[in-house]
Amino acid sequence: MVPGWTIFPGSLFGKVFFLLGLAIGGRAVWEMRRSKLRVQPEVAANARLVVTGPYRYLRNPMYLSVLTATAGWVIDQPGALNCFAWILLTFVLILKIKYEESLLKKAFPDYLAYSEKTHRLIPFVW
């Protein structure tokens, strides 16, 4: 953990972002429960493409969850190190998303059509 961060942000905006991130992530994990949830981006054997819950709108709600929850910490403790860590996390997750999506396109014939109907990470934007 970055020095100065606590598990639960103290400011109102920090709490809102943190709890919103947890809610998005909890719902995303719930939808993935039957599809071989994994930390590594490689597609598990017998996995299925999940397009329900938050996946109806976003292809990567778990990554949005992580970024939103950690943004709560940065809002609560907006130092240079915390901001840098959050930007670095965002960059790493974008690289992971691009790699993971290339694997999903190969594993699921319907992925391209699904990706054309949904946003990658930010609702209504990207």
FIKOLZA-1660 file (N, C-alpha, C; in steps of 0.1 Angstrom, whole numbers, plus 5000, padded with zeros to 4 digits):
% residues 126
   i   px   py   pz ch aa at
   1 5008 4988 5000  A  M  N
   1 5000 5000 5000  A  M CA
   1 5009 5012 5000  A  M  C
   2 5005 5023 4993  A  V  N
   2 5012 5035 4992  A  V CA
   2 5011 5042 5006  A  V  C
   3 5022 5048 5011  A  P  N
   3 5022 5055 5024  A  P CA
   3 5011 5066 5024  A  P  C
   4 5004 5066 5035  A  G  N
   4 4994 5077 5036  A  G CA
   4 4980 5072 5032  A  G  C
   5 4979 5060 5025  A  W  N
   5 4966 5055 5021  A  W CA
   5 4961 5047 5033  A  W  C
   6 4948 5047 5034  A  T  N
   6 4941 5038 5043  A  T CA
   6 4932 5029 5035  A  T  C
   7 4927 5019 5042  A  I  N
   7 4918 5009 5035  A  I CA
   7 4905 5016 5030  A  I  C
   8 4900 5024 5039  A  F  N
   8 4887 5031 5035  A  F CA
   8 4890 5046 5035  A  F  C
   9 4888 5053 5024  A  P  N
   9 4890 5067 5023  A  P CA
   9 4882 5075 5033  A  P  C
  10 4887 5086 5038  A  G  N
  10 4881 5094 5048  A  G CA
  10 4871 5105 5043  A  G  C
  11 4874 5110 5031  A  S  N
  11 4866 5121 5025  A  S CA
  11 4854 5115 5019  A  S  C
  12 4843 5124 5018  A  L  N
  12 4831 5119 5012  A  L CA
  12 4833 5115 4997  A  L  C
  13 4839 5123 4989  A  F  N
  13 4842 5119 4975  A  F CA
  13 4850 5106 4974  A  F  C
  14 4860 5105 4982  A  G  N
  14 4868 5093 4983  A  G CA
  14 4860 5081 4986  A  G  C
  15 4851 5082 4995  A  K  N
  15 4842 5071 4999  A  K CA
  15 4833 5067 4988  A  K  C
  16 4827 5078 4981  A  V  N
  16 4818 5075 4970  A  V CA
  16 4825 5067 4959  A  V  C
  17 4837 5072 4955  A  F  N
  17 4844 5065 4944  A  F CA
  17 4848 5051 4949  A  F  C
  18 4853 5049 4961  A  F  N
  18 4857 5036 4966  A  F CA
  18 4845 5027 4966  A  F  C
  19 4834 5031 4971  A  L  N
  19 4822 5022 4972  A  L CA
  19 4816 5019 4958  A  L  C
  20 4817 5029 4950  A  L  N
  20 4812 5027 4936  A  L CA
  20 4821 5016 4929  A  L  C
  21 4834 5018 4931  A  G  N
  21 4843 5008 4925  A  G CA
  21 4840 4994 4930  A  G  C
  22 4838 4993 4944  A  L  N
  22 4835 4980 4950  A  L CA
  22 4822 4974 4944  A  L  C
  23 4812 4983 4942  A  A  N
  23 4799 4978 4937  A  A CA
  23 4800 4973 4923  A  A  C
  24 4807 4980 4914  A  I  N
  24 4809 4976 4900  A  I CA
  24 4817 4963 4900  A  I  C
  25 4827 4962 4908  A  G  N
  25 4835 4950 4908  A  G CA
  25 4828 4938 4913  A  G  C
  26 4820 4940 4924  A  G  N
  26 4812 4929 4930  A  G CA
  26 4802 4924 4919  A  G  C
  27 4796 4933 4912  A  R  N
  27 4786 4928 4902  A  R CA
  27 4793 4921 4891  A  R  C
  28 4804 4926 4887  A  A  N
  28 4812 4920 4876  A  A CA
  28 4816 4906 4880  A  A  C
  29 4821 4905 4892  A  V  N
  29 4826 4891 4896  A  V CA
  29 4814 4882 4897  A  V  C
  30 4802 4887 4902  A  W  N
  30 4790 4879 4902  A  W CA
  30 4787 4873 4888  A  W  C
  31 4787 4882 4878  A  E  N
  31 4784 4878 4865  A  E CA
  31 4794 4868 4859  A  E  C
  32 4807 4869 4863  A  M  N
  32 4817 4860 4858  A  M CA
  32 4818 4847 4866  A  M  C
  33 4810 4845 4876  A  R  N
  33 4812 4833 4885  A  R CA
  33 4811 4820 4877  A  R  C
  34 4804 4819 4866  A  R  N
  34 4803 4807 4859  A  R CA
  34 4812 4806 4847  A  R  C
  35 4821 4816 4845  A  S  N
  35 4829 4816 4833  A  S CA
  35 4844 4815 4836  A  S  C
  36 4848 4808 4846  A  K  N
  36 4862 4806 4848  A  K CA
  36 4870 4819 4851  A  K  C
  37 4866 4826 4861  A  L  N
  37 4872 4839 4864  A  L CA
  37 4887 4836 4867  A  L  C
  38 4896 4845 4861  A  R  N
  38 4910 4843 4863  A  R CA
  38 4917 4857 4864  A  R  C
  39 4928 4858 4870  A  V  N
  39 4936 4870 4871  A  V CA
  39 4944 4872 4858  A  V  C
  40 4949 4861 4853  A  Q  N
  40 4957 4862 4841  A  Q CA
  40 4947 4865 4829  A  Q  C
  41 4952 4872 4819  A  P  N
  41 4943 4875 4808  A  P CA
  41 4940 4863 4799  A  P  C
  42 4948 4853 4800  A  E  N
  42 4946 4841 4791  A  E CA
  42 4932 4835 4793  A  E  C
  43 4925 4831 4782  A  V  N
  43 4912 4826 4783  A  V CA
  43 4912 4812 4788  A  V  C
  44 4905 4809 4798  A  A  N
  44 4904 4796 4804  A  A CA
  44 4897 4786 4795  A  A  C
  45 4901 4773 4796  A  A  N
  45 4894 4763 4788  A  A CA
  45 4880 4762 4792  A  A  C
  46 4871 4760 4783  A  N  N
  46 4857 4760 4785  A  N CA
  46 4851 4773 4791  A  N  C
  47 4857 4784 4789  A  A  N
  47 4852 4797 4793  A  A CA
  47 4841 4801 4784  A  A  C
  48 4832 4809 4789  A  R  N
  48 4821 4814 4780  A  R CA
  48 4822 4830 4780  A  R  C
  49 4817 4836 4770  A  L  N
  49 4817 4850 4768  A  L CA
  49 4806 4856 4777  A  L  C
  50 4809 4864 4786  A  V  N
  50 4798 4870 4795  A  V CA
  50 4794 4883 4789  A  V  C
  51 4781 4884 4787  A  V  N
  51 4775 4897 4781  A  V CA
  51 4763 4901 4790  A  V  C
  52 4763 4897 4802  A  T  N
  52 4752 4901 4811  A  T CA
  52 4757 4911 4822  A  T  C
  53 4747 4916 4830  A  G  N
  53 4751 4925 4840  A  G CA
  53 4759 4937 4835  A  G  C
  54 4770 4942 4841  A  P  N
  54 4777 4953 4836  A  P CA
  54 4784 4951 4823  A  P  C
  55 4785 4938 4819  A  Y  N
  55 4792 4934 4806  A  Y CA
  55 4782 4937 4795  A  Y  C
  56 4770 4941 4797  A  R  N
  56 4761 4945 4786  A  R CA
  56 4766 4959 4781  A  R  C
  57 4772 4966 4789  A  Y  N
  57 4776 4980 4786  A  Y CA
  57 4791 4982 4784  A  Y  C
  58 4799 4974 4792  A  L  N
  58 4813 4976 4792  A  L CA
  58 4820 4962 4791  A  L  C
  59 4831 4962 4783  A  R  N
  59 4838 4949 4782  A  R CA
  59 4847 4946 4794  A  R  C
  60 4851 4957 4801  A  N  N
  60 4860 4955 4812  A  N CA
  60 4856 4962 4825  A  N  C
  61 4845 4958 4830  A  P  N
  61 4840 4964 4843  A  P CA
  61 4849 4962 4855  A  P  C
  62 4856 4951 4855  A  M  N
  62 4864 4948 4867  A  M CA
  62 4876 4958 4867  A  M  C
  63 4881 4961 4855  A  Y  N
  63 4892 4971 4855  A  Y CA
  63 4887 4985 4858  A  Y  C
  64 4875 4988 4854  A  L  N
  64 4869 5001 4858  A  L CA
  64 4867 5001 4873  A  L  C
  65 4863 4990 4879  A  S  N
  65 4861 4989 4893  A  S CA
  65 4874 4992 4900  A  S  C
  66 4885 4986 4896  A  V  N
  66 4898 4988 4902  A  V CA
  66 4902 5003 4901  A  V  C
  67 4900 5009 4889  A  L  N
  67 4904 5023 4888  A  L CA
  67 4895 5032 4896  A  L  C
  68 4882 5029 4896  A  T  N
  68 4873 5038 4904  A  T CA
  68 4876 5037 4919  A  T  C
  69 4878 5025 4924  A  A  N
  69 4880 5023 4938  A  A CA
  69 4893 5030 4942  A  A  C
  70 4904 5028 4934  A  T  N
  70 4917 5034 4938  A  T CA
  70 4916 5049 4935  A  T  C
  71 4908 5054 4926  A  A  N
  71 4906 5068 4925  A  A CA
  71 4901 5074 4938  A  A  C
  72 4893 5067 4945  A  G  N
  72 4888 5071 4958  A  G CA
  72 4899 5074 4968  A  G  C
  73 4909 5066 4967  A  W  N
  73 4921 5068 4976  A  W CA
  73 4929 5080 4971  A  W  C
  74 4930 5082 4958  A  V  N
  74 4938 5093 4953  A  V CA
  74 4930 5106 4956  A  V  C
  75 4917 5106 4955  A  I  N
  75 4909 5118 4959  A  I CA
  75 4911 5121 4973  A  I  C
  76 4912 5111 4982  A  D  N
  76 4913 5113 4996  A  D CA
  76 4928 5118 5000  A  D  C
  77 4938 5113 4992  A  Q  N
  77 4952 5116 4995  A  Q CA
  77 4958 5120 4982  A  Q  C
  78 4956 5132 4977  A  P  N
  78 4960 5136 4963  A  P CA
  78 4975 5140 4962  A  P  C
  79 4984 5133 4967  A  G  N
  79 4998 5136 4966  A  G CA
  79 5004 5131 4953  A  G  C
  80 5016 5136 4950  A  A  N
  80 5022 5133 4937  A  A CA
  80 5025 5118 4935  A  A  C
  81 5029 5112 4946  A  L  N
  81 5032 5097 4945  A  L CA
  81 5019 5089 4943  A  L  C
  82 5008 5093 4949  A  N  N
  82 4995 5086 4948  A  N CA
  82 4990 5088 4934  A  N  C
  83 4991 5101 4929  A  C  N
  83 4986 5103 4915  A  C CA
  83 4995 5096 4905  A  C  C
  84 5008 5095 4907  A  F  N
  84 5016 5088 4898  A  F CA
  84 5013 5073 4898  A  F  C
  85 5011 5068 4910  A  A  N
  85 5007 5053 4911  A  A CA
  85 4994 5050 4904  A  A  C
  86 4985 5059 4905  A  W  N
  86 4972 5057 4898  A  W CA
  86 4973 5058 4883  A  W  C
  87 4981 5067 4878  A  I  N
  87 4983 5069 4864  A  I CA
  87 4990 5057 4859  A  I  C
  88 5000 5052 4866  A  L  N
  88 5008 5040 4862  A  L CA
  88 4998 5028 4862  A  L  C
  89 4990 5026 4872  A  L  N
  89 4980 5016 4872  A  L CA
  89 4971 5016 4860  A  L  C
  90 4966 5028 4856  A  T  N
  90 4958 5030 4845  A  T CA
  90 4965 5026 4832  A  T  C
  91 4977 5030 4831  A  F  N
  91 4985 5026 4819  A  F CA
  91 4986 5011 4818  A  F  C
  92 4990 5004 4829  A  V  N
  92 4992 4990 4829  A  V CA
  92 4979 4983 4826  A  V  C
  93 4968 4987 4831  A  L  N
  93 4955 4981 4829  A  L CA
  93 4951 4983 4814  A  L  C
  94 4954 4994 4808  A  I  N
  94 4950 4996 4794  A  I CA
  94 4958 4986 4785  A  I  C
  95 4971 4984 4788  A  L  N
  95 4979 4975 4781  A  L CA
  95 4973 4961 4783  A  L  C
  96 4969 4957 4795  A  K  N
  96 4964 4944 4798  A  K CA
  96 4950 4942 4790  A  K  C
  97 4942 4953 4790  A  I  N
  97 4930 4952 4783  A  I CA
  97 4932 4949 4768  A  I  C
  98 4941 4956 4762  A  K  N
  98 4944 4954 4748  A  K CA
  98 4949 4940 4745  A  K  C
  99 4957 4935 4753  A  Y  N
  99 4962 4921 4752  A  Y CA
  99 4951 4911 4754  A  Y  C
 100 4943 4913 4764  A  E  N
 100 4932 4904 4768  A  E CA
 100 4922 4904 4756  A  E  C
 101 4919 4916 4751  A  E  N
 101 4909 4916 4740  A  E CA
 101 4914 4909 4728  A  E  C
 102 4927 4909 4725  A  S  N
 102 4932 4902 4713  A  S CA
 102 4930 4887 4715  A  S  C
 103 4931 4882 4727  A  L  N
 103 4929 4868 4730  A  L CA
 103 4914 4865 4729  A  L  C
 104 4906 4873 4734  A  L  N
 104 4892 4871 4734  A  L CA
 104 4886 4870 4720  A  L  C
 105 4892 4879 4711  A  K  N
 105 4887 4879 4697  A  K CA
 105 4890 4865 4691  A  K  C
 106 4902 4859 4694  A  K  N
 106 4905 4846 4689  A  K CA
 106 4897 4835 4695  A  K  C
 107 4893 4836 4708  A  A  N
 107 4887 4825 4715  A  A CA
 107 4872 4825 4713  A  A  C
 108 4866 4837 4710  A  F  N
 108 4851 4838 4709  A  F CA
 108 4847 4844 4695  A  F  C
 109 4841 4837 4686  A  P  N
 109 4837 4842 4673  A  P CA
 109 4828 4854 4675  A  P  C
 110 4820 4855 4685  A  D  N
 110 4810 4866 4687  A  D CA
 110 4817 4878 4693  A  D  C
 111 4829 4878 4697  A  Y  N
 111 4835 4889 4704  A  Y CA
 111 4836 4902 4696  A  Y  C
 112 4839 4901 4684  A  L  N
 112 4839 4913 4676  A  L CA
 112 4826 4920 4675  A  L  C
 113 4815 4913 4673  A  A  N
 113 4802 4919 4673  A  A CA
 113 4799 4925 4687  A  A  C
 114 4802 4918 4697  A  Y  N
 114 4800 4922 4711  A  Y CA
 114 4808 4935 4713  A  Y  C
 115 4820 4936 4709  A  S  N
 115 4829 4947 4711  A  S CA
 115 4824 4960 4704  A  S  C
 116 4817 4958 4693  A  E  N
 116 4811 4969 4685  A  E CA
 116 4799 4975 4692  A  E  C
 117 4792 4967 4701  A  K  N
 117 4780 4972 4708  A  K CA
 117 4783 4977 4722  A  K  C
 118 4796 4976 4727  A  T  N
 118 4799 4979 4741  A  T CA
 118 4811 4989 4741  A  T  C
 119 4813 4995 4752  A  H  N
 119 4825 5004 4754  A  H CA
 119 4835 4996 4761  A  H  C
 120 4848 4999 4759  A  R  N
 120 4859 4992 4764  A  R CA
 120 4861 4993 4779  A  R  C
 121 4861 5006 4784  A  L  N
 121 4864 5008 4798  A  L CA
 121 4855 5019 4804  A  L  C
 122 4853 5030 4797  A  I  N
 122 4846 5041 4802  A  I CA
 122 4832 5042 4796  A  I  C
 123 4821 5041 4804  A  P  N
 123 4808 5042 4798  A  P CA
 123 4805 5054 4789  A  P  C
 124 4800 5051 4777  A  F  N
 124 4796 5061 4768  A  F CA
 124 4808 5069 4762  A  F  C
 125 4820 5065 4765  A  V  N
 125 4832 5072 4760  A  V CA
 125 4842 5063 4753  A  V  C
 126 4847 5053 4759  A  W  N
 126 4857 5045 4753  A  W CA
 126 4856 5030 4758  A  W  C
% end
